[in-house]
Amino acid sequence: KQEVTQIPAALSVPEGENLVLNCSFTDSAIYNLQWFRQDPGKGLTSLLLIQSSQREQTSGRLNASLDKSSGRSTLYIAASQPGDSATYLCASPISSGSARQLTFGSGTQLTVLP
Amino acid sequence: DTAVSQTPKYLVTQMGNDKSIKCEQNLGHDTMYWYKQDSKKFLKIMFSYNNKELIINETVPNRFSPKSPDKAHLNLHINSLELGDSAVYFCASSQDRGLNTIYFGEGSWLTVV
């Protein structure tokens, strides 16, 4: 059974700092690893998806890495801005019968202070 | 254009009532999901349909019944609502039964009083 853990649960940084969010998973036989952003009162927005064959993915100021052997993924945010404040969740699909369902971490709540 | 839309966004209802939440996606995806986010913000799968066929059915009370009239719609019916059903319910869709990016709706906030 896949378990996904995110530490820390909350993080507060001053504007402009680079930061890293961590995600750990127990089963290294993953299809992919996805990072999402959730704003208060909103749904989840997909940020990056790293396939199991990839080591990292980049989108703008975001860079996600994947190390299956250690069961870890990181989300690097460069030059953080107050608009980056949100809860960030990582998730990995696991097989469930003929389909795959996402197993989510509990999220890291990020606050970027102006 | 909203990719995954669900209605209503907010729903306050009394215990024992029956309610429905509707979901539609215009992405042409084959697979749709219902997730529940509890008060601790933990997200958990409830159901998944692929081309109108139920493919994931987690341990959910049978008071919850999904219905998929076509592959673009997945509605959630809840009978005899209980206080513990209060949560945020998210609809989502993806291609390839979850191998690709999953797109979420904005959520439906259900409060049972």
Interface residues (C-beta under 8 A of the other chain):
Chain A: Y31 N32 Q34 F36 G41 K42 G43 L44 T45 S46 L49 T87 L89 A91 P93 S96 G97 S98 A99 R100 Q101 L102 F104 S106 G107
Chain B: V4 T31 Y33 K40 K41 F42 L43 K44 I45 S48 N50 I55 I56 E58 F90 A92 R97 G98 L99 N100 T101 I102 Y103 F104 G105 E106 G107
